[in-house]
Amino acid sequence: MSDRLKVLILIRRFDKTYPKHKPKMDMIRAIEEYADVYYWHQNGDIHDILTKLNIVPDFIFHYDIAWDKYALAPNITGLDQIDIPKGCFVIDLHWNNKKRAAYFTKNKIDLIFSVSKYPFLATFPKFEDKMRWLPWSVDPNVIKDWKQEKNIDYLLMGLVYSDDPSLKLRVKSQKGRYAFRDAVLKRMKDEPGFVFYPHPGHFAKGARLRINERYAKELNRSKIFFTCGSTNKTGGFAVLKFFEAPGCHTLLLAEPNRDIEDLGFQDGVNYVACNRTDFYEKAQYYLENEAEREKITKAGYKFIHEHHTNQVRAKQFITFVTDYLTEKQA
């Protein structure tokens, strides 16, 4: 008999629908190393699901219910009618927070795992006792030093807002959501050595799409990478790029926020903090001062691979669940 936790995960196969988001599925699959994991991908009633799977899990984990037609997780009914402890995942706080709060309450959710800390607490203060912080993490088999030639001086990737038609953006962010990235693009777009790859769209597919290993190698080619956390009135948090860039042995220049500080990001030690007014000067300085750049780059790489891999995060998830179950039984 296995003494490992039995965890039922209710999640869509969004890694197939949205191949760009495979790293997020890989983070969840890492839990399999430390627990007996069962999956359910379709809409349904939890009583029927448990009968069909013929299991009684120790814990049920419902992935993020956000967006139209339950894009990331199936629509599950009956959760409020079972005694099995259950948790859910919260990624994007831009989604309908009234619906989220109603979901937490109606389904008697025991634990709420959130990729953000301070933004979540500012948005849902009354659920603080249920919140467990589970930030993004990386697969060290993909996010690593690929030993690529460092032939990109400055790199920016992802969602931005711009009215410049020459950029040919297929997908634009909401104006102001990534204001730091917007400022970087506006200032750097004609700078020698600067490369920008726009967001390809969530449904984008194809061999030339910069995802997974190809994406990691592009990061690894760059000397300096810019990013910021998604922001709303609650502030920014650690988007996946905060972990991916230093994890690919690239110097991260980023707009700081309280979440990354609590995660162990230290300005001038394992990344460089900057803002919309000083990023250009700092980028030029670290491009020209290779020894300092390399020192921080190496520290950032070590930091990510010691503290923010999928295996580390999976162990944290198991600890959160185990501690809760122990307290419940006491």
MOQUI-V802341 format. One line per field, one symbol per residue. phi: phi as a letter, one per 30 degrees, with the letter a starting at -180 (. if undefined). burial: I if it has 24 or more other ideal C-beta (glycine too) atoms within 12 Angstrom, else O. Layout:
phi->???
burial->???
This chain:
phi->.dcddcbcccaddddddbedceeddddddddedbadcbcbccelcddddddddhbbddacccddddidhhdcbddcciddcccdebbbcbccdddddddddddedechddbcdbdccddddddbedcedcdbdbddabdddcdaddidddccdbbbbjdbcacddddhddbcddeidbdddedddddcecdeicbbcdddjdcdbkdcddbhdddddddddcdbbcaadebbdcjdbddedecddddcibdccbddaddddddjdbeicbabdabdcbddddddddddcdddddddedddddeddcbbddddddddeddedddddddddd
burial->OOOOIIIIIIIIIIIOOIIIIIIIIIIIIIIIOIIIIIIIIOOOOIOOIIOOIOOOIIIIIIIIIIIOOIIIIIIIOIIOOIOIIIIIIIIIIIOOIOOIIOIIOOIIIIIIIIIIIIIIIIIIOOIOOIIIIIIIIIIIOIIIIIOOOIOIIIIIIIIIIIOOOOOOIOOIIOOOIIIIIIIIIIIIIOIOOIIIIIIIOIOOOOOOOIIIOIIIIIIIIIIIIIIIIIIIOIIIIIIIIIIIIIIIIIIIIIIIIIIIIOIIIOOOOIIIIIOOOOIIOIIIOIIOOOOOIOOIIOIIIOIIIOIIIIIIIIOIIIOIIIOIIOOOOO
